[in-house]
Amino acid sequence: MAQATEARKVGGKRLQALRSGVDTGRAYPLAEAVKLAKAGAKAKFDETIEISMNLGIDPRHADQAVRGMLSLPNGTGKTLRVAVFAKGAKADEAKAAGADIVGAEDLAEVVQGGTMDFDRCIATPDMMALVGRLGKVLGPRGLMPNPKLGTVTMDVKGAVQAAKAGQVEFRAEKAGIVHAGIGKASFPEDKILENARAFIEAIQRAKPTGAKGTYVKKVSLSSTMGPGVKVDVASLTG
């Protein structure tokens, strides 16, 4: 029964790809792939345009990790909910910058209880002794503040504003795949294309020292419910 259901899903995706004019066996230049991914968004809601990149790395090795933050030139079209661990003047700064949740011990208690109604977590350095105790809760959700990502900082205002303006975090998973939402289907094609190029360039700049052989192996675009569109990797250079 499960196999039959899965077969229908696969068949449905292939049919959807054909209807959207996507040749699943072909890799398209980036600009054309963006056009097709946008055209494939047929749902009644504003679908997210997503990019997925298969990298020639093994993230289990420290010298092959790929992780960072990127401010997309045209934002993501999604408003992140931001939580900030801070006290005093820095807490006031976070609230003024537009943080959705600000606190210290009180916020830690809420998070420890399993309530995490936010997409990004920022902390001032003096709060990390407290936040560190939440690692088992925040870590698995990718919400643990990290100085390398700019989420442990005294520049609370800048970090909150960047998150609200469309900053995305990327991190290669176990299979060496990194993915992110790079806009909405309602965005003009040129805005999606500009975001896609910015994301790809950020991943290329983040190439780890331990990466050997071909670094960017595959790239694909899709909308939330639409068919995947393969991108011609060779077209990304030069």
TAMOTA-V817419 format. One record per helix or strand. SS is the DSSP state (A for helix, B for strand). FROM is the first residue (numbers start at 1). TO is the last residue. If there is no record, write none. Layout:
BEGIN
<<SS:FROM:TO> <SS:FROM:TO>>
END
This chain:
BEGIN
<<A:2:19> <B:28:28> <A:30:39> <B:48:55> <A:62:64> <B:67:71> <B:82:85> <A:88:97> <B:101:103> <A:105:112> <B:120:123> <A:125:141> <A:147:149> <B:152:152> <A:156:164> <B:167:171> <B:177:184> <A:189:205> <B:216:223> <B:229:231> <A:233:236>>
END
